[in-house]
Amino acid sequence: MSPLIYLRILGGVVAAGMLVSAVVRRRKGRIPFADALIQSALGLALMALAVIPGVADPFLRVLGFKPGHDQRRIIGVLMVSGIITYVLILRAYARTDRVEAMLADYVDRLATRGFLQEYGPEARAPGGRKVAVVVPALNEETSLPLVLAEVPREVEGMAVEVIVVSDGSTDATERVAREHGALVVGRDMRRGQGAAVALGYRIALLRGADIVATLDADGQYDPHELPQLVKPILVGEADVVHGSRVLGEYHAPMFGRSQGVKVFARLTTLLARSPITDPASGFRAFSADALERLTFRERQFHASEVTVAAAKQGLRVQEVPCTFRERAAGHTKKPPLLKYGLGYARSLVRTWLG
């Protein structure tokens, strides 16, 4: 008896299980018809191979495998199976991405609806102009009070409205933000700083902001420098403005981070075709018109996509000096240096190709 008989028996049992599972799950409505059809087809193919191994020979002959040799047949079947498995994995990834996008959109719409029910769509004096400062926050109850205390109430004659986006915080971040006069967008599902900033942009536009700025909740950027950030937009010189710690002051930079900033600055300058010295800055400002033209997809490494996306839209991008300080309190939420660099590079290339 050939030792492969045991493998054929096992294959037949697995094939039978696949067929029964496809029928039962389809009848119960647990899988769509297309999935049941694919599973049944694979089960029938495996059953045929288990009962009549030579049934695969015509297909393997096309691939250059000589028929009638068990070892070669096994190699050929394994190669074809690997290709089919890879295609099915890609299909599963695509479906997972769609489900994740639907869930993310649902969570953001819930957060937006809750915000509008609490604060309404717009609040400003007739004829007045407003700057919205979006602050993404994840468990920043200790540092947030220090940051909010420094945000000026008026910038270049424009009223300032602070919008704190709580990205699934589990501490007192939301309560502290309200106590310090900020509007709060509470999102229960944690999706990353990039997704939190994008949600804040949406809220700021609904509130009728003329200029939207971003500020980190850790206190590393100085809120007193907001006037120099928004001024190029007010005087009509720029649509998007980045604060650059390279042009300004960089207090106690972490080992490797300042070198990484220089490397990605050169790469971003090349892709955006615009001189950029600090592409990873979280201190930014947009005109409302510019912000409405931009689409943000990155959940975490969003800083890299802003400059390239703005350049692709033909927006005027400008840098101004800014100060980068040590964290005010608490602990950093950024990933390790290598992981951050890889994620940043992926985001940059994805935005450029997209």
C-alpha positions as CSV (number, residue, x, y, z in Angstrom):
1,M,0.0,0.0,0.0
2,S,1.4,3.4,-0.9
3,P,2.2,5.6,2.0
4,L,0.4,8.4,0.3
5,I,-2.9,6.6,0.9
6,Y,-3.1,8.1,4.3
7,L,-2.6,11.6,2.9
8,R,-5.4,10.9,0.4
9,I,-7.7,9.7,3.1
10,L,-7.0,12.8,5.2
11,G,-7.6,14.9,2.1
12,G,-11.0,13.2,1.5
13,V,-12.1,13.7,5.1
14,V,-11.1,17.4,4.9
15,A,-12.9,17.8,1.6
16,A,-16.1,16.3,2.9
17,G,-15.9,18.6,5.9
18,M,-15.5,21.6,3.6
19,L,-18.6,20.6,1.5
20,V,-20.8,20.0,4.6
21,S,-19.6,23.2,6.2
22,A,-20.4,25.2,3.0
23,V,-23.9,23.8,2.8
24,V,-24.8,24.2,6.5
25,R,-23.4,27.7,6.8
26,R,-25.1,28.8,3.6
27,R,-28.4,27.5,4.8
28,K,-28.1,29.3,8.1
29,G,-27.1,32.5,6.2
30,R,-23.7,32.8,7.9
31,I,-21.8,33.2,4.6
32,P,-22.8,34.8,1.2
33,F,-23.5,32.6,-1.8
34,A,-20.1,33.5,-3.4
35,D,-18.2,32.3,-0.4
36,A,-20.2,29.0,-0.3
37,L,-19.6,28.5,-4.0
38,I,-15.8,29.0,-3.6
39,Q,-15.6,26.7,-0.6
40,S,-17.7,24.0,-2.4
41,A,-15.5,24.2,-5.5
42,L,-12.3,23.9,-3.4
43,G,-13.8,20.9,-1.5
44,L,-14.8,19.2,-4.7
45,A,-11.4,19.7,-6.2
46,L,-9.7,18.3,-3.1
47,M,-12.1,15.3,-3.1
48,A,-11.3,14.6,-6.7
49,L,-7.5,14.7,-6.0
50,A,-8.0,12.4,-3.0
51,V,-10.0,9.8,-5.0
52,I,-8.3,10.1,-8.4
53,P,-4.9,11.8,-8.1
54,G,-4.4,11.7,-11.8
55,V,-7.2,14.1,-12.4
56,A,-4.7,16.9,-11.8
57,D,-2.3,15.7,-14.5
58,P,-3.7,17.8,-17.4
59,F,-3.4,21.0,-15.4
60,L,0.1,20.1,-14.2
61,R,1.2,19.3,-17.7
62,V,0.5,22.9,-18.6
63,L,2.9,24.0,-15.9
64,G,5.6,21.7,-17.1
65,F,5.2,18.8,-14.7
66,K,5.4,15.3,-16.1
67,P,2.3,13.2,-15.3
68,G,2.4,9.9,-13.5
69,H,5.0,10.8,-10.9
70,D,3.6,11.1,-7.3
71,Q,6.3,13.4,-6.0
72,R,6.2,15.8,-8.9
73,R,2.4,15.7,-8.7
74,I,2.5,16.7,-5.1
75,I,4.9,19.5,-5.8
76,G,2.7,20.8,-8.5
77,V,-0.5,20.6,-6.5
78,L,1.2,22.4,-3.6
79,M,2.3,25.2,-5.9
80,V,-1.1,25.7,-7.3
81,S,-2.7,25.4,-3.8
82,G,-0.3,28.1,-2.6
83,I,-1.3,30.5,-5.4
84,I,-5.0,29.9,-4.7
85,T,-4.4,30.4,-0.9
86,Y,-2.6,33.7,-1.5
87,V,-5.5,34.9,-3.7
88,L,-8.0,34.0,-1.1
89,I,-6.0,35.8,1.6
90,L,-5.9,38.9,-0.5
91,R,-9.6,38.6,-1.0
92,A,-10.1,38.3,2.8
93,Y,-7.9,41.3,3.4
94,A,-9.9,43.4,1.0
95,R,-13.1,42.4,2.7
96,T,-11.7,43.2,6.1
97,D,-10.6,46.6,4.9
98,R,-14.1,47.3,3.7
99,V,-15.6,46.3,7.0
100,E,-13.1,48.3,8.9
101,A,-13.8,51.4,6.8
102,M,-17.5,51.0,7.3
103,L,-17.1,50.6,11.1
104,A,-14.7,53.6,11.3
105,D,-17.1,55.7,9.3
106,Y,-20.0,54.6,11.6
107,V,-18.0,55.4,14.7
108,D,-17.0,58.9,13.4
109,R,-20.6,59.7,12.4
110,L,-21.8,58.7,15.9
111,A,-19.1,61.0,17.5
112,T,-20.1,63.8,15.1
113,R,-23.8,63.4,15.9
114,G,-23.1,63.4,19.6
115,F,-21.0,66.5,19.3
116,L,-23.6,68.4,17.3
117,Q,-26.3,67.4,19.8
118,E,-24.2,68.9,22.6
119,Y,-22.8,72.0,20.9
120,G,-24.6,72.6,17.6
121,P,-23.0,73.2,14.1
122,E,-21.8,76.7,14.5
123,A,-21.3,79.4,17.1
124,R,-19.7,82.8,16.2
125,A,-20.6,86.4,16.0
126,P,-22.1,87.6,12.7
127,G,-19.3,88.7,10.4
128,G,-16.6,87.5,12.8
129,R,-13.9,85.1,11.8
130,K,-12.7,82.1,13.8
131,V,-9.7,79.9,14.3
132,A,-10.4,76.3,15.3
133,V,-7.6,74.6,17.1
134,V,-7.9,70.8,16.9
135,V,-6.2,68.9,19.7
136,P,-6.1,65.0,19.4
137,A,-5.8,63.4,22.8
138,L,-5.4,59.9,24.1
139,N,-5.3,59.6,27.9
140,E,-3.7,63.1,28.4
141,E,-5.4,64.2,31.6
142,T,-2.1,65.3,33.1
143,S,-0.7,67.3,30.2
144,L,-3.9,68.7,28.6
145,P,-4.6,71.3,31.3
146,L,-1.1,72.9,30.7
147,V,-1.7,73.0,27.0
148,L,-5.2,74.4,27.1
149,A,-4.1,77.1,29.6
150,E,-1.6,78.4,27.1
151,V,-3.9,78.6,24.1
152,P,-4.7,82.3,23.4
153,R,-8.4,83.3,23.2
154,E,-7.7,85.4,20.2
155,V,-5.2,85.1,17.3
156,E,-4.7,88.0,14.8
157,G,-8.1,89.5,15.8
158,M,-9.9,86.1,15.3
159,A,-11.7,84.2,18.0
160,V,-10.1,80.9,19.0
161,E,-12.2,77.8,19.5
162,V,-10.5,74.7,20.9
163,I,-11.8,71.3,19.9
164,V,-10.3,68.3,21.8
165,V,-10.8,64.9,20.0
166,S,-10.6,62.1,22.6
167,D,-9.4,59.0,20.7
168,G,-10.9,56.4,23.0
169,S,-9.4,57.9,26.2
170,T,-10.1,55.8,29.3
171,D,-8.9,58.5,31.9
172,A,-10.3,61.9,32.7
173,T,-9.2,63.5,29.4
174,E,-12.7,64.5,28.3
175,R,-13.7,65.9,31.7
176,V,-10.5,67.9,32.0
177,A,-10.9,69.3,28.5
178,R,-14.4,70.5,29.3
179,E,-13.3,72.0,32.6
180,H,-10.7,74.1,30.7
181,G,-13.3,75.5,28.2
182,A,-12.6,73.2,25.2
183,L,-15.3,71.6,23.1
184,V,-15.0,67.8,23.2
185,V,-15.5,65.1,20.6
186,G,-15.7,61.8,22.4
187,R,-15.0,58.7,20.3
188,D,-15.1,55.4,22.1
189,M,-13.2,53.4,19.6
190,R,-9.4,54.1,19.4
191,R,-8.4,54.6,15.8
192,G,-5.1,56.5,15.9
193,Q,-4.0,60.1,16.0
194,G,-4.4,60.6,12.3
195,A,-8.0,59.5,12.3
196,A,-8.6,61.7,15.4
197,V,-7.2,64.8,13.6
198,A,-9.3,64.1,10.5
199,L,-12.4,63.9,12.7
200,G,-11.4,67.2,14.3
201,Y,-11.1,68.8,10.9
202,R,-14.6,67.7,10.0
203,I,-16.0,69.1,13.2
204,A,-14.1,72.4,12.8
205,L,-15.5,72.9,9.3
206,L,-19.0,72.2,10.6
207,R,-18.5,74.8,13.2
208,G,-17.7,77.4,10.5
209,A,-14.0,77.9,11.2
210,D,-12.1,80.0,8.7
211,I,-8.7,78.6,9.7
212,V,-8.1,75.2,11.3
213,A,-4.9,74.6,13.2
214,T,-3.6,71.5,15.0
215,L,-1.8,71.2,18.3
216,D,-0.5,68.2,20.1
217,A,-1.9,67.4,23.6
218,D,1.5,66.7,25.1
219,G,2.6,70.4,25.2
220,Q,5.6,69.9,22.9
221,Y,4.4,72.7,20.6
222,D,4.0,76.2,22.0
223,P,0.4,77.5,21.6
224,H,1.7,81.1,21.9
225,E,3.2,80.6,18.4
226,L,-0.3,80.2,16.8
227,P,-0.2,83.8,15.4
228,Q,2.9,83.1,13.3
229,L,1.4,79.9,12.1
230,V,-1.9,81.4,10.8
231,K,-0.5,84.7,9.5
232,P,0.7,83.5,6.1
233,I,-2.9,82.2,5.4
234,L,-4.4,85.5,6.6
235,V,-2.2,87.6,4.3
236,G,-2.9,85.3,1.3
237,E,0.6,83.9,1.0
238,A,-0.2,80.2,1.8
239,D,-3.1,77.7,2.0
240,V,-1.3,75.3,4.3
241,V,1.4,76.2,6.9
242,H,3.7,73.9,8.8
243,G,5.6,74.8,11.9
244,S,9.2,73.7,11.5
245,R,11.4,72.8,14.5
246,V,14.3,72.7,12.1
247,L,13.9,76.4,11.3
248,G,13.0,77.2,14.9
249,E,14.1,75.5,18.2
250,Y,14.3,71.8,18.9
251,H,14.7,71.2,22.6
252,A,16.3,67.9,23.7
253,P,15.7,65.9,20.5
254,M,15.6,62.1,20.9
255,F,18.5,60.1,19.5
256,G,17.8,59.2,15.9
257,R,14.7,61.4,15.6
258,S,16.4,64.5,14.3
259,Q,18.3,62.4,11.8
260,G,15.1,60.8,10.7
261,V,13.5,64.2,10.2
262,K,16.3,65.2,7.9
263,V,16.0,62.1,5.8
264,F,12.3,62.3,5.4
265,A,12.6,66.1,4.7
266,R,14.7,65.3,1.7
267,L,12.3,62.6,0.5
268,T,9.2,64.8,1.1
269,T,10.8,67.7,-0.7
270,L,11.4,65.4,-3.7
271,L,7.9,64.0,-3.8
272,A,6.1,67.2,-3.1
273,R,8.4,69.3,-5.3
274,S,8.5,71.9,-2.6
275,P,11.2,72.6,0.0
276,I,10.2,71.0,3.3
277,T,12.5,71.0,6.4
278,D,10.2,69.3,8.9
279,P,7.6,67.0,7.3
280,A,6.7,65.3,10.6
281,S,5.5,68.4,12.4
282,G,2.1,68.2,14.2
283,F,1.9,72.0,14.3
284,R,-0.1,73.0,11.2
285,A,-2.7,75.4,9.9
286,F,-5.1,75.2,6.9
287,S,-7.5,77.6,5.3
288,A,-11.0,76.2,5.3
289,D,-11.0,76.1,1.5
290,A,-7.8,74.1,1.5
291,L,-9.0,71.7,4.1
292,E,-12.2,70.9,2.1
293,R,-10.1,69.9,-0.9
294,L,-7.9,67.4,1.1
295,T,-8.8,63.8,1.9
296,F,-7.0,62.1,4.8
297,R,-6.7,58.3,5.0
298,E,-3.9,57.6,7.4
299,R,-5.0,56.4,10.9
300,Q,-1.7,57.1,12.6
301,F,1.1,58.5,10.5
302,H,-0.9,61.4,9.1
303,A,1.8,64.1,9.1
304,S,3.5,62.6,6.0
305,E,0.3,62.6,3.9
306,V,-0.5,66.3,4.5
307,T,2.4,67.8,2.6
308,V,2.2,65.5,-0.3
309,A,-1.6,65.6,-0.6
310,A,-1.5,69.4,-0.5
311,A,1.1,69.5,-3.2
312,K,-0.9,67.1,-5.4
313,Q,-3.9,69.4,-5.0
314,G,-1.8,72.4,-6.1
315,L,-2.1,74.2,-2.7
316,R,0.5,76.6,-1.5
317,V,2.5,75.1,1.3
318,Q,4.7,77.2,3.6
319,E,6.8,76.6,6.6
320,V,7.4,78.9,9.6
321,P,9.8,78.5,12.6
322,C,8.3,76.9,15.7
323,T,9.5,75.6,19.1
324,F,9.5,71.9,19.9
325,R,9.7,71.5,23.7
326,E,9.9,68.5,26.0
327,R,6.7,66.8,26.8
328,A,4.8,68.7,29.5
329,A,3.6,65.6,31.5
330,G,2.7,61.9,31.0
331,H,4.2,59.4,28.6
332,T,4.6,59.4,24.8
333,K,2.1,57.5,22.7
334,K,4.4,57.3,19.7
335,P,5.7,53.8,18.6
336,P,9.4,52.9,18.8
337,L,11.7,54.8,16.5
338,L,12.1,52.1,13.9
339,K,8.4,51.2,13.8
340,Y,7.6,54.9,13.5
341,G,10.0,55.4,10.6
342,L,8.7,52.4,8.7
343,G,5.1,53.5,9.2
344,Y,5.9,57.1,8.2
345,A,7.6,55.9,5.0
346,R,4.7,53.6,4.1
347,S,2.3,56.5,4.6
348,L,4.4,58.9,2.5
349,V,4.7,56.5,-0.4
350,R,1.0,55.5,-0.2
351,T,-0.1,59.1,-0.4
352,W,2.3,59.8,-3.3
353,L,1.0,56.8,-5.3
354,G,-2.6,57.4,-4.4
